[in-house]
Every structure is written in structure tokens, then in C-alpha cells.
């Protein structure tokens, strides 16, 4: 299994991308804005990383993105808003503006359902390679 994350937009609101599984578009992603790869507050740099299945105390069964320079505990998990990520990759069905703290905020929608589909697609896999590509439009 091969996965690619193609980033399509970077802004102060977040880093938005599309996750491809074996070359086919699977879902959309949301990460923190780029802040020089700082732990817990930045998206990850482009590159190829190994994702390993882990049991996270916070999010349960998922994959950790390993080999990111000077970073650890970067997970793929559910969440709708950039604030739901501490430097992790959130998955969703589509991009949306959703109510959050009484304001509209850019987000990924149907994240729980999408994350469950991600776990189905990766069923039986203990690891896979993830290549992060920049193909972005910046604000």
C-alpha cells in the first residue's frame, strides 16, 4: 500500500490536502499552518515517511507518522478543525465551513466516518509509506 498526501492550499487557516491511496483520491486532509516544523503547532515538511500502526492513549487505533525531523507523536486521526490537531493530520470527506466557537471556521467534514473508512482501508497493514507533496496555492 502506498499513500500520498498532496497539499492543495496553505494559509493561516491551515494546510489543506488530498490523501491518495495507491494513486486514487481517498479523502481530504487538514493540518496546522506551516510554522517551520515546530512540534505540536506546525504541519510536517514534504518528504517520505513511514507510518506505523499504534494504539494511542488519546485517539486509539491509528498510525503514527515516523521519521519527521525533530518531531514525534504525529498521528493520523479524526477531527474537524485545525485546533483539533497538535501537529497531526486530520482526515475528512470534504472541505467545509462549520460553526465553531460561534463563528464559521474552515474545516474538514464527516471526519469520524472518514477515519473509520481509513481504518478499513489499512486493515491488516502494520505500516505503509506516506509521501507528502507540495502542490499548493498560498494565501
C-alpha positions in Angstrom: 0.0 0.0 0.0 1.3 3.4 -0.9 -0.2 6.7 0.3 0.4 10.2 -1.0 -0.7 13.5 0.7 -0.9 16.2 -1.9 -1.3 19.6 -0.4 -3.5 21.9 -2.4 -3.6 25.0 -0.1 -1.6 26.6 2.6 -2.9 29.6 4.6 -3.1 31.0 8.1 -6.2 28.9 8.5 -4.4 25.6 7.9 -2.8 23.3 5.4 -5.4 21.5 3.2 -4.7 18.4 1.1 -5.9 15.3 -0.6 -4.9 11.8 0.5 -4.4 9.3 -2.3 -4.3 5.5 -1.6 -2.5 3.6 -4.4 -2.9 6.6 -6.7 -6.7 7.1 -6.1 -8.1 10.1 -4.2 -9.4 8.8 -0.9 -10.2 11.8 1.3 -9.2 15.3 2.2 -6.8 16.3 5.0 -6.3 19.3 7.3 -3.1 20.1 9.2 -1.8 23.1 11.1 -0.3 26.0 9.1 3.4 25.8 8.3 5.4 27.1 11.3 8.9 25.8 10.5 8.1 22.3 11.6 7.7 23.3 15.2 6.4 20.5 17.4 2.6 20.5 18.1 1.9 23.6 16.1 3.1 23.1 12.6 2.3 20.9 9.6 5.1 18.5 8.6 7.6 19.1 5.9 7.3 17.5 2.5 9.1 14.1 2.3 8.5 10.4 2.5 7.8 8.9 5.9 6.9 5.5 7.4 3.5 5.3 9.1 3.3 2.7 11.8 0.2 1.3 13.5 0.0 2.4 17.1 -2.5 2.4 20.0 -2.7 6.0 21.1 -4.0 6.7 24.6 -5.8 9.7 23.2 -7.2 8.6 19.8 -7.0 4.8 20.0 -6.0 2.6 17.0 -4.3 4.7 14.4 -1.0 5.3 12.6 2.0 7.4 13.7 3.9 9.3 11.0 7.6 8.5 11.9 10.9 9.9 10.7 9.8 13.6 10.6 12.9 15.6 11.6 12.8 16.8 15.2 9.2 15.6 15.7 7.4 12.6 17.2 3.8 11.5 18.1 2.4 12.8 14.8 -0.8 10.8 14.2 -3.4 10.5 11.5 -6.8 10.9 13.3 -10.3 12.3 13.2 -11.0 16.0 13.9 -12.8 18.8 12.1 -10.9 21.9 12.9 -7.3 22.9 12.8 -7.4 23.3 16.6 -8.2 19.5 16.8 -4.6 18.9 15.7 -1.4 19.2 17.6 0.7 18.9 14.5 -1.2 15.8 13.3 -3.0 15.0 10.1 -6.8 15.1 10.3 -8.9 13.3 7.7 -12.4 14.2 6.3 -14.8 13.6 3.5 -14.8 17.1 2.1 -13.7 20.7 2.9 -16.3 22.9 4.6 -17.0 25.9 6.7 -18.5 24.7 10.0 -19.7 26.6 13.1 -17.0 26.6 15.8 -17.0 28.8 18.9 -19.9 30.8 17.4 -18.1 31.6 14.1 -17.7 29.9 10.8 -14.3 28.1 10.5 -12.6 26.3 7.7 -12.7 22.5 8.4 -12.9 19.0 7.1 -16.4 17.4 7.4 -17.5 13.9 8.3 -14.2 13.2 9.9 -15.4 10.3 12.1 -16.9 8.4 9.2 -13.8 9.1 7.0 -11.4 8.0 9.8 -13.3 4.7 10.1 -13.0 4.2 6.4 -9.3 4.9 6.6 -9.0 2.1 9.3 -10.9 -0.2 6.9 -8.5 0.6 4.0 -5.5 0.0 6.3 -6.9 -3.2 7.9 -4.2 -5.8 8.1 -1.4 -3.2 7.5 1.1 -2.6 10.2 2.9 0.1 8.3 2.9 2.0 5.0 4.9 4.7 3.3 3.4 8.2 3.1 4.9 10.8 0.7 3.9 14.4 1.3 3.9 16.6 -1.8 3.7 20.3 -2.1 1.3 21.4 -4.9 -0.1 24.4 -3.0 -1.6 27.8 -3.6 -0.6 30.1 -0.8 -2.6 33.0 0.5 
